[in-house]
């Protein structure tokens, strides 16, 4: 059984009419998974409720985000919501939902470490653009960076790698982890494109960052040699105990916010590469804004996870 960590509460993060990061993304994904021929091999798990977390969630969150920033998001939500940048909305429920998303990513780490097998977190809001003290690009808390730091606190975990295949560079994740020798970060992204970061010459303080900018229109024939010649050697040299995938699906051919040409089945190939690094891989949802392409691409990732055991 493959753990799928999801809650309908994630639908309560209300970004408003016409915003691309909407609850419909998750309803499309979950409907597609429940209709799949292998649906009976999925183990749907609710994330640990925020109220039941104790210090686990607070400690993990504050290891990355200053308490003042976290409280500022809380206050905006309590006061009825607002924008923290032109693209990033905090609704009345967004603070609680964003905390639950962090909880889901932490639970995902726990499942991967307990089973030595992959897991998938279907949560929102996404996280890889969130800086330590500022949300941006639809993101409030830096889910992948929080999960990586949390993983390092667990027994027998000394190195964690983050692979970000979202079409946008995960500027927030990189900024948070690039000075930590126990975390490696690798991103493949359309360039130049939002947020304008992720140049190939950015290497991190410990040569622990690998950015692979891609031209608009890139397809699997452009991704595959990069995985084989760059991504796999980089991650294999690092020898992570856990791999976290910032699994954005906005490099898909139909996505309205990008200009790439991946097909849904191509994400299955990328998934296979990840699982060759380690089966202890946590996939966590980031972007992807065409509902059909998103649902089919997530299904491809999960199907290929199921093929490994």
Secondary structure, DSSP 4 states (H G I P E B T S, - for coil): -EEEE--GGGGG----TT-SS-THHHHHHHHHHHTSTTGGGEEEEPPPPGGG-THHHHHHHHTTS-HHHHHHHHHHHHTT-EEEETTEEE-TTHHHHHHHHHHHHHHHHHHHHHHSS-EEE--SS--TT-BTTB-BTTBSS-HHHHHHHHHHTSTT---EEEEE-SSS--HHHHHHHTT-TTEEEEEEEESS-TT----TT---TTS-EEEEEE-TT--HHHHHHHIIIIIHHHHHHHT-SEEEEEE--TTBTT-TT----B-HHHHHHHHHHHHHH-S-EEEEE-----HHHHHHHHHHHHHHHHTT-
